């Protein structure tokens, strides 16, 4: 699939990503192949969308230094690149890049290095660590705010779907792509489990849920979803026209619930996942169990929530 440049302002541009396409044929090919690899391994939608754009900046930087072969990337070059990121301005807001933004560049280069290694090409090591706040606290809902979101839902078709949405993304802590990809048969009400078939890197897992979550999912599946079904669709979340719901529709519904609840935080479906992880840690659940619940492959990914809990105390 051809890798296209970006012509409109996105959230990533607002956060300071600088877009410039590389001109070296090999780099252009690598951008296209890396984008396809991210899609194939079912990485988060945001990673698939924004990761290759950060790769563009890195490859363009290499070109500016006269480096046109991946084999010539050294540890020193990686260090110089992050020195450049630390010094360059946020393209939209001015000032410097936030630590969160710098961290996404580290993550992206590690993924790209993994892609090179798995493709039989010469990889490079990324040892940089960006210390500091990992997530904006505004992205985390408090337990009081979660309760308020539930209380604003109605009892009609869309209201029951809203409760099921909160059940999946907060109660089960699923990633956006995981929740949208669910089919009705993946909700195992008799076992209080969600079967996540399309997890990150195409991994599967079973996620347990509470009695309250079960009730919300059961009500939607038995009373709202049947009236939405048209044809033979298996999708769990449906529109009133019987189509699988897109992530944008779910985010819009979440924002509508926020507005009704008087919650002004900038948030998305992933904020619900961050919130349940934070609340579980605050309740005393062991980090290893939270790791399994979230489907993290590394405990390092889960440890970000220890920072969030510390900062909210």
Beta strands, then each sheet from edge to edge (+ up, - down):
strand 1: 187-188
strand 2: 193-196
strand 3: 205-208
sheet 1: 1+ 2- 3+
end
